[in-house]
């Protein structure tokens, strides 16, 4: 089978969507599935002033339609609701082709935080976008419940995976910071709510790994925190394993791949009780969640590292790929053949 992924999120962006697509593509090879990508990199692009690593494709619906035809894919999956996703959806509806979508970002909350746009307006548009396909993949049950209450239908489960061979507790070392070390990894941007973490009165050290538009501002405002910028994947695995608690302050992510990377590294997680964290460690196994983030961070210090690792072992890229293929086959009116 050949699948075409249409996504406005792609390299040079470094985020959970891109990481998921890359790992999914690699895993699907073992199922004899080839994946092609229609991304902004194929076209002339316009960078966003505030987010220069995010680039909008300069193209037309007709051009996108011709490219989709040229790929001769068996199935089309629309990853994002950006310009390319909108044009691909228009193509599929005009051509009478089944397609699936995935819901990665709480776009209405992001939009209303920046512009005077009611969340209800954005959700109405997103509901129409996703409901017109044959299935919408969502990462957690709490997100599915929330979207269902807003009128989204044909929601399908799609967990994430983690490389438990790369992210391991035995990579722990001394980072050179006073302990305990409270770590946060991810894009340094306003939607990640990093100030909620950096404002906490905690013992030891606060460490931030990642880059983004808020980096210079936060460095100036929080001189006692340690901002390490981007780190190669091998070094990142060591940093995860060397922290005492991983703090996830975001209230708007739909999953949080970094959460299960930290858990696989043996590092307990502290977070708000919101979609993503509440699905992964909401039962108190492997971490702690609370509306008081400081309370969650201190509680996570008492969680065993072996327990954190055990929680991560339930997430595999093979399971992620199987769920994706089940939804694709259902959209095509077929049932996936299970391996003997």
C-alpha positions as CSV (number, residue, x, y, z in Angstrom):
1,X,0.0,0.0,0.0
2,X,1.1,3.6,-0.7
3,X,-0.1,6.4,1.5
4,X,0.2,10.1,0.9
5,X,0.6,12.3,4.0
6,X,-0.4,15.9,3.5
7,X,1.0,18.1,6.2
8,X,1.8,21.8,6.7
9,X,4.0,20.8,9.6
10,X,7.4,19.5,8.5
11,X,11.1,20.1,8.7
12,X,12.8,22.4,9.6
13,X,10.1,22.4,12.4
14,X,11.0,20.3,15.3
15,X,7.9,19.2,17.2
16,X,5.8,16.3,18.1
17,X,3.9,16.1,14.9
18,X,7.0,15.9,12.7
19,X,8.6,13.4,15.1
20,X,5.5,11.2,15.0
21,X,5.3,11.2,11.2
22,X,9.0,10.3,10.9
23,X,8.8,7.4,13.3
24,X,5.4,6.2,11.9
25,X,6.9,6.2,8.4
26,X,9.8,4.1,9.4
27,X,7.6,1.6,11.3
28,X,5.1,1.3,8.5
29,X,7.9,-0.2,6.3
30,X,7.6,-3.4,8.3
31,X,3.9,-3.6,7.2
32,X,4.9,-3.2,3.5
33,X,3.4,0.3,3.5
34,X,5.2,3.1,1.7
35,X,4.6,6.8,2.6
36,X,5.0,9.9,0.5
37,X,4.8,13.4,1.8
38,X,3.2,16.6,0.4
39,X,4.7,19.4,2.5
40,X,5.5,23.1,2.2
41,X,9.1,22.1,1.2
42,X,7.8,21.2,-2.3
43,X,6.7,24.7,-3.0
44,X,7.9,28.3,-2.7
45,X,7.2,29.2,0.9
46,X,6.6,32.2,3.1
47,X,8.1,32.1,6.6
48,X,5.9,33.5,9.5
49,X,7.6,36.5,11.1
50,X,7.2,35.2,14.6
51,X,7.9,31.6,13.8
52,X,10.5,31.5,11.0
53,X,10.8,27.7,11.1
54,X,7.1,27.5,10.1
55,X,6.6,28.1,6.4
56,X,3.4,28.5,4.5
57,X,3.2,26.9,1.0
58,X,2.6,29.4,-1.8
59,X,0.5,27.3,-4.2
60,X,-3.0,26.9,-5.6
61,X,-5.7,24.2,-5.2
62,X,-5.2,23.2,-8.8
63,X,-1.5,22.7,-8.3
64,X,-2.1,20.6,-5.2
65,X,-4.7,18.5,-7.0
66,X,-2.3,17.7,-9.8
67,X,0.5,16.7,-7.4
68,X,-1.9,14.4,-5.5
69,X,-2.9,12.7,-8.7
70,X,0.8,12.3,-9.6
71,X,1.5,10.4,-6.4
72,X,-1.0,7.7,-7.3
73,X,-1.5,6.9,-3.6
74,X,-3.9,4.2,-2.4
75,X,-5.0,6.5,0.5
76,X,-4.7,10.1,1.5
77,X,-4.2,11.2,5.1
78,X,-4.5,14.9,6.0
79,X,-2.3,15.6,9.0
80,X,-2.9,19.3,9.6
81,X,-5.7,21.8,9.0
82,X,-3.3,24.4,7.4
83,X,-3.4,25.6,3.8
84,X,-2.2,22.4,2.3
85,X,-4.6,20.4,4.4
86,X,-7.5,22.6,3.3
87,X,-6.6,22.2,-0.4
88,X,-6.1,18.4,0.0
89,X,-9.5,18.1,1.6
90,X,-11.1,20.1,-1.2
91,X,-9.4,17.8,-3.7
92,X,-10.7,14.7,-1.9
93,X,-14.2,15.9,-1.7
94,X,-14.3,17.0,-5.3
95,X,-12.8,13.7,-6.5
96,X,-15.0,11.6,-4.3
97,X,-11.9,10.1,-2.6
98,X,-12.0,8.8,1.0
99,X,-9.5,10.4,3.3
100,X,-8.6,10.4,7.0
101,X,-7.4,13.2,9.3
102,X,-5.6,13.6,12.6
103,X,-6.1,16.1,15.4
104,X,-2.8,17.2,16.8
105,X,-3.2,20.8,18.1
106,X,-5.7,22.7,20.2
107,X,-5.8,25.4,17.6
108,X,-8.9,27.2,19.0
109,X,-7.1,27.8,22.3
110,X,-3.9,29.0,20.6
111,X,-5.9,31.3,18.3
112,X,-8.0,32.9,21.0
113,X,-4.9,33.5,23.1
114,X,-3.4,35.7,20.4
115,X,-6.5,37.1,18.6
116,X,-10.0,38.2,19.6
117,X,-11.5,35.0,18.1
118,X,-14.0,33.0,20.2
119,X,-12.9,29.3,20.6
120,X,-16.4,28.3,19.5
121,X,-15.9,29.7,16.0
122,X,-12.7,27.8,15.5
123,X,-14.2,24.6,16.8
124,X,-17.1,24.9,14.5
125,X,-14.8,25.2,11.5
126,X,-12.6,22.3,12.7
127,X,-15.6,20.1,13.3
128,X,-16.7,20.6,9.7
129,X,-13.1,20.0,8.4
130,X,-12.7,16.7,10.3
131,X,-16.2,15.3,10.1
132,X,-16.1,15.3,6.3
133,X,-13.4,12.6,6.3
134,X,-13.8,8.9,7.0
135,X,-12.0,9.0,10.4
136,X,-10.1,11.4,12.7
137,X,-7.2,10.0,14.7
138,X,-6.8,11.3,18.2
139,X,-4.0,10.5,20.7
140,X,-5.9,10.2,24.0
141,X,-9.2,9.2,25.4
142,X,-9.7,12.5,27.2
143,X,-9.2,14.4,23.9
144,X,-11.7,12.1,22.1
145,X,-14.2,12.7,24.9
146,X,-13.7,16.5,24.6
147,X,-14.1,16.5,20.8
148,X,-17.1,14.2,20.9
149,X,-18.8,16.6,23.3
150,X,-18.2,19.3,20.7
151,X,-19.8,17.4,17.9
152,X,-16.8,15.6,16.3
153,X,-17.6,12.1,15.1
154,X,-15.7,9.1,13.6
155,X,-13.0,9.6,16.2
156,X,-10.4,6.8,16.2
157,X,-7.6,6.1,18.8
158,X,-4.0,6.7,17.8
159,X,-1.5,6.4,20.6
160,X,2.2,7.4,20.3
161,X,5.4,5.4,20.7
162,X,8.8,5.8,22.3
163,X,12.1,4.3,21.6
164,X,12.8,2.6,24.8
165,X,16.3,1.4,23.6
166,X,17.4,5.0,23.1
167,X,15.7,6.6,26.1
168,X,16.9,4.5,29.1
169,X,17.6,5.1,32.8
170,X,21.1,3.8,32.5
171,X,22.2,6.9,30.6
172,X,21.9,8.9,33.9
173,X,24.9,11.1,34.7
174,X,25.8,14.2,36.7
175,X,24.6,17.3,34.8
176,X,26.6,19.6,37.1
177,X,23.6,21.5,38.4
178,X,22.5,21.6,42.1
179,X,19.9,18.9,42.7
180,X,17.1,18.0,42.5
181,X,17.0,18.8,38.8
182,X,13.6,19.8,37.3
183,X,13.6,19.5,33.6
184,X,11.4,20.7,30.7
185,X,12.0,19.8,27.1
186,X,10.2,21.3,24.1
187,X,9.6,24.4,21.9
188,X,10.3,27.6,23.8
189,X,7.0,29.3,22.8
190,X,4.2,31.0,24.6
191,X,1.8,28.1,24.1
192,X,4.1,25.8,26.2
193,X,3.3,27.9,29.3
194,X,6.9,27.7,30.5
195,X,6.5,30.6,32.9
196,X,4.2,28.5,35.0
197,X,7.2,26.2,35.5
198,X,9.9,28.9,35.8
199,X,7.8,30.8,38.4
200,X,7.7,27.8,40.8
201,X,9.4,27.9,44.1
202,X,11.4,24.7,43.9
203,X,14.6,23.4,45.4
204,X,17.6,22.6,43.2
205,X,17.7,23.6,39.5
206,X,15.3,24.3,36.7
207,X,16.6,23.2,33.2
208,X,15.0,24.0,29.9
209,X,16.0,22.2,26.7
210,X,14.8,23.6,23.3
211,X,14.6,26.6,21.2
212,X,11.9,29.0,20.0
213,X,10.7,32.6,19.8
214,X,10.4,33.1,23.6
215,X,14.0,31.9,24.4
216,X,15.7,35.3,24.7
217,X,12.8,36.8,26.7
218,X,12.8,33.9,29.2
219,X,16.5,33.8,29.5
220,X,16.5,37.5,30.5
221,X,13.5,37.1,32.9
222,X,14.8,34.0,34.6
223,X,18.6,34.3,35.0
224,X,18.7,31.5,37.6
225,X,17.3,28.9,35.2
226,X,19.5,26.9,32.9
227,X,18.6,27.2,29.2
228,X,20.5,24.6,27.2
229,X,19.0,25.3,23.8
230,X,18.8,22.5,21.2
231,X,20.6,19.3,22.1
232,X,21.4,16.3,19.8
233,X,19.3,13.3,20.3
234,X,22.0,11.3,22.0
235,X,22.8,14.1,24.5
236,X,19.1,14.6,25.0
237,X,18.7,11.0,26.2
238,X,21.3,11.6,28.8
239,X,19.7,14.8,30.0
240,X,16.3,13.1,30.3
241,X,17.8,10.3,32.4
242,X,19.8,12.7,34.5
243,X,16.9,14.8,35.7
244,X,15.0,14.1,38.9
245,X,11.6,15.3,37.6
246,X,10.3,16.1,34.2
247,X,7.8,19.1,34.4
248,X,5.3,19.5,31.7
249,X,3.5,22.9,32.1
250,X,1.6,23.0,28.9
251,X,-2.2,23.0,29.2
252,X,-2.9,22.8,25.4
253,X,-0.9,19.9,24.0
254,X,-2.9,16.9,22.9
255,X,-0.4,14.3,24.0
256,X,3.2,15.3,24.7
257,X,5.8,12.9,23.2
258,X,8.4,14.3,25.6
259,X,6.4,12.9,28.5
260,X,6.9,9.3,27.5
261,X,10.5,10.0,26.5
262,X,11.1,11.2,30.0
263,X,9.3,8.2,31.5
264,X,11.3,5.8,29.3
265,X,14.4,7.5,30.8
266,X,13.2,6.7,34.3
267,X,12.3,10.3,35.1
268,X,8.9,10.8,36.8
269,X,6.6,13.5,35.3
270,X,4.8,16.4,36.9
271,X,2.0,18.2,35.0
272,X,-1.4,19.7,35.1
273,X,-4.4,17.3,35.0
274,X,-5.1,18.1,31.3
275,X,-5.3,16.1,28.1
276,X,-2.1,14.2,27.6
277,X,-0.6,14.1,31.1
278,X,-3.9,12.9,32.7
279,X,-4.1,10.0,30.2
280,X,-0.5,9.0,30.7
281,X,0.2,9.5,34.4
282,X,-3.2,10.7,35.7
283,X,-3.5,7.6,37.9
284,X,-0.4,8.6,39.8
285,X,1.7,5.7,38.3
286,X,4.9,7.2,36.9
287,X,4.2,10.8,37.9
288,X,1.9,13.2,39.5
289,X,-0.7,15.7,38.2
290,X,-2.3,18.6,40.1
291,X,-3.7,22.0,39.4
292,X,-0.9,23.2,41.7
293,X,2.1,22.5,39.5
294,X,4.5,22.9,42.4
295,X,2.6,20.3,44.4
296,X,2.8,17.9,41.4
297,X,6.6,18.5,41.0
298,X,7.3,17.8,44.6
299,X,5.1,14.7,44.6
300,X,6.9,13.4,41.5
301,X,10.2,13.5,43.4
302,X,8.8,10.6,45.5
303,X,7.9,8.4,42.4
304,X,10.3,5.6,41.8
305,X,12.4,5.6,38.6
306,X,11.6,2.0,37.8
307,X,7.9,2.8,38.0
308,X,8.3,5.7,35.5
309,X,10.1,3.3,33.1
310,X,7.4,0.7,33.5
311,X,4.7,3.2,32.5
312,X,6.6,4.1,29.3
313,X,6.8,0.5,28.2
314,X,3.1,0.5,27.2
315,X,3.8,2.9,24.3
316,X,5.3,1.4,21.1
317,X,5.6,2.7,17.6
318,X,4.4,-0.7,16.4
319,X,1.1,-0.2,18.2
320,X,0.9,3.4,16.8
321,X,1.4,2.1,13.3
322,X,-1.3,-0.7,13.7
323,X,-3.9,1.8,14.9
324,X,-3.1,4.1,12.0
325,X,-3.5,1.2,9.5
326,X,-6.7,0.0,11.1
327,X,-8.2,3.5,10.5
328,X,-6.9,3.6,6.9
329,X,-8.3,0.2,6.0
330,X,-11.7,1.1,7.6
331,X,-11.8,4.2,5.4
332,X,-11.1,2.1,2.4
333,X,-13.8,-0.3,3.4
334,X,-11.5,-3.1,4.2
335,X,-10.2,-5.0,7.3
336,X,-6.5,-5.1,7.9
337,X,-5.0,-8.6,7.8
338,X,-3.3,-9.4,11.0
339,X,0.1,-11.1,11.0
340,X,0.1,-14.8,11.6
